[in-house]
Amino acid sequence: MDDEYPEFEEVAHTADLQIIAYGNSLEELFSNAVKGMYHVIGAVPGEAKNENVAIELKENDLESLLIGFLDELLFLADKGLATNNPKLNISLTELSGDIPLYSLLSIKTEIKAVTYHEMEILKDNEIFQTTITFDV
């Protein structure tokens, strides 16, 4: 990763949680969005499970793809599972890959939904970025 930008940053927001995620590629942007989401909810990963879950998503656009991906990870979190450095392949409308699983020891804040509010995936100076708002 390039040291010129952070992986993600938390943004002060009145009622919800919000982050801005960055990446040199779409795969890195999505991975850093996961790190940011886990950070703002206070997720504490435990032991590696030595197993992976395959993922395949198809959506109409990149923003819907990111929301669908994060929703899948929230579903896994409800089952007590987290991931670290998912191996992803992303096109404009499709995502596939493997998600290495870890036990999830705790979460401090529960997310009700990942929203479209202020979300737009942009590329500026070869760096992808997006704002992600979580309804809590």
C-alpha positions in Angstrom: 0.0 0.0 0.0 1.1 3.5 -0.8 1.9 5.6 2.3 0.4 8.7 0.8 -3.1 7.9 2.0 -4.7 6.0 4.9 -6.5 2.7 4.5 -9.6 4.4 5.9 -10.6 7.3 8.3 -13.5 7.7 10.6 -15.7 10.7 10.0 -17.7 12.5 12.7 -21.4 12.0 11.9 -24.5 13.2 13.8 -26.5 10.0 14.1 -24.7 7.2 12.2 -21.2 6.0 11.8 -19.3 7.0 8.7 -15.9 6.3 7.2 -14.0 7.2 4.1 -12.2 4.2 2.6 -9.2 4.4 0.1 -7.4 2.0 -2.2 -5.0 1.7 -5.1 -7.4 -0.8 -6.7 -11.1 -1.7 -6.2 -10.0 -4.9 -4.4 -7.9 -2.8 -1.9 -10.8 -0.3 -1.5 -13.2 -3.0 -0.6 -10.7 -4.6 1.8 -10.0 -1.3 3.5 -13.8 -0.7 3.7 -14.0 -3.9 5.7 -11.2 -2.8 8.0 -12.9 0.5 8.6 -16.3 -1.1 9.3 -14.7 -3.5 11.8 -12.9 -0.5 13.4 -16.0 1.7 13.9 -18.0 -1.2 15.4 -15.2 -2.3 17.7 -14.9 -5.8 16.3 -12.3 -7.9 18.0 -11.2 -10.9 15.8 -10.0 -14.1 17.5 -8.4 -17.2 16.2 -8.1 -18.1 12.5 -10.6 -20.8 11.6 -8.4 -22.2 8.8 -11.3 -22.2 6.5 -12.6 -19.9 3.8 -16.0 -19.0 2.5 -16.5 -18.4 -1.3 -18.4 -15.3 -2.3 -20.0 -14.3 -5.6 -22.1 -11.2 -6.0 -23.6 -9.5 -9.0 -25.1 -6.0 -8.7 -26.0 -3.1 -11.0 -23.1 -0.9 -10.0 -19.9 -0.6 -7.8 -21.7 1.1 -4.9 -24.4 -1.7 -4.8 -21.6 -4.2 -5.0 -19.8 -2.7 -2.0 -22.9 -2.5 0.0 -23.8 -6.1 -0.8 -20.3 -7.2 0.2 -20.4 -5.4 3.5 -23.9 -6.8 4.1 -22.5 -10.3 3.6 -19.8 -9.6 6.2 -22.3 -8.3 8.7 -24.3 -11.5 8.2 -21.1 -13.5 9.0 -20.5 -11.2 12.0 -24.0 -12.2 13.3 -22.8 -15.8 13.2 -19.7 -14.8 15.2 -17.3 -14.7 12.2 -15.0 -12.0 10.8 -12.4 -11.8 8.0 -9.0 -10.4 7.4 -7.6 -9.6 3.9 -10.3 -11.2 1.7 -9.0 -12.4 -1.7 -11.3 -10.6 -4.1 -11.8 -10.1 -7.9 -14.0 -7.1 -8.7 -15.4 -5.8 -12.0 -17.9 -3.0 -12.4 -20.8 -5.3 -11.6 -19.4 -8.6 -10.2 -17.4 -9.6 -7.1 -16.0 -13.1 -6.4 -13.3 -14.5 -4.1 -12.5 -16.2 -0.9 -13.1 -14.9 2.6 -10.7 -16.3 5.3 -12.7 -16.8 8.5 -11.8 -15.8 12.0 -13.8 -16.2 15.2 -15.3 -12.9 16.3 -14.7 -12.3 20.0 -16.9 -9.2 20.4 -18.6 -6.2 18.8 -19.2 -2.9 20.6 -21.7 -1.3 18.2 -24.2 -3.1 16.1 -24.9 -1.9 12.5 -28.5 -2.0 11.3 -27.6 -1.3 7.7 -25.0 -0.1 5.3 -26.5 2.8 3.4 -26.2 4.6 0.1 -26.1 8.0 1.9 -23.2 10.0 0.4 -21.7 6.9 -1.2 -20.0 7.3 -4.6 -16.9 5.4 -5.6 -14.5 7.8 -7.2 -11.0 7.6 -8.6 -8.7 10.6 -8.0 -5.0 10.6 -8.8 -5.1 6.8 -9.3 -6.6 6.3 -5.8 -10.1 5.0 -5.3 -12.1 6.4 -2.4 -15.7 6.3 -1.1 -17.7 7.5 1.9 -19.6 4.7 3.7 -22.4 5.5 6.2 -23.6 2.8 8.6 -27.0 3.1 10.2 -26.6 2.1 13.9 
